[in-house]
Amino acid sequence: MQQLQALIQKKTSPQDIDVNHLVELAKRYPQPQSAEYKLIELALNIVLASYLEKAQQHI
């Protein structure tokens, strides 16, 4: 979770986060109202947006 907080605070790069790890974390914290779930969701959105930006550069 500390790595995710660092990502959100822009102290680490989205490329440093493994999407599969985020999926596994989401399985551990399945309650959408929990702080952990919301942190994971935000981190996943940041990582996926980063991948989309890179893909758009190559189109």
Sequence and secondary structure as in RCSB ss.txt:
>XXXX:A:sequence
MQQLQALIQKKTSPQDIDVNHLVELAKRYPQPQSAEYKLIELALNIVLASYLEKAQQHI
>XXXX:A:secstr
 HHHHHHHTTSS GGGS HHHHHHHHHH   TTSHHHHHHHHHHHHHHHHHHHHHHHT 
